[in-house]
Amino acid sequence: MVANLVTLVRILLLPVLAAVILAGHGWTALALFLTAGATDILDGQLARRFGQTSAFGAMLDLLADRLLTLVSLGA
């Protein structure tokens, strides 16, 4: 459950990342991207540590990863 919340935070961070990229703030965008990457690592560790792995969590994590890539390359 906690890991899914971390993943949802990553998804909610995406519009902010897109706005920062479109505003031309490259270093801030990089910091946000790295933060999102760190949450990807964190949610996986939390899910395994607390035994909270699920098919929904795996799908949500994959979706968040794809959206992060899409926003980063498309914005």
C-alpha positions in Angstrom: 0.0 0.0 0.0 2.8 2.5 0.9 4.6 1.6 -2.3 1.5 2.4 -4.4 1.2 5.7 -2.7 4.8 6.5 -3.6 4.1 5.6 -7.2 1.0 7.8 -7.2 3.1 10.7 -6.0 5.4 10.0 -9.0 2.4 10.2 -11.3 1.2 13.4 -9.7 4.6 14.9 -10.2 4.4 14.6 -13.9 2.4 17.7 -14.7 4.8 19.7 -12.6 7.7 18.2 -14.5 6.0 19.0 -17.9 5.4 22.6 -16.9 9.0 23.1 -15.7 10.3 21.6 -18.9 8.1 23.8 -21.1 9.1 26.9 -19.0 12.7 26.2 -20.0 14.1 25.5 -16.5 16.4 22.7 -17.4 18.2 22.2 -14.1 14.9 22.2 -12.1 13.5 19.7 -14.6 16.5 17.5 -14.1 16.1 17.6 -10.3 12.5 16.7 -10.6 13.3 13.8 -13.0 15.9 12.5 -10.7 13.5 12.8 -7.8 11.0 10.8 -9.8 13.6 8.2 -10.5 14.5 8.0 -6.8 10.8 7.3 -6.0 10.9 4.5 -8.5 13.7 2.8 -6.6 12.0 3.6 -3.3 8.6 2.1 -4.2 10.2 -1.1 -5.3 12.2 -1.5 -2.2 9.2 -0.7 0.0 7.0 -3.2 -1.8 9.5 -6.0 -1.4 10.5 -5.1 2.2 6.9 -5.1 3.4 5.7 -7.9 1.2 3.2 -5.7 -0.6 3.9 -6.7 -4.2 0.8 -7.1 -6.4 -0.2 -7.2 -10.0 -1.9 -3.8 -9.6 1.3 -2.3 -8.1 3.4 -3.7 -10.9 1.1 -2.3 -13.5 0.9 1.1 -11.7 4.7 1.3 -11.5 5.1 0.4 -15.2 2.5 3.0 -16.1 4.3 5.7 -14.0 7.6 4.8 -15.7 6.1 5.0 -19.2 4.4 8.3 -18.4 7.7 9.7 -16.9 9.5 8.8 -20.1 6.7 10.3 -22.3 6.6 13.6 -20.4 10.4 13.9 -20.3 10.8 13.2 -24.0 7.6 14.8 -25.3 7.5 18.1 -23.4 
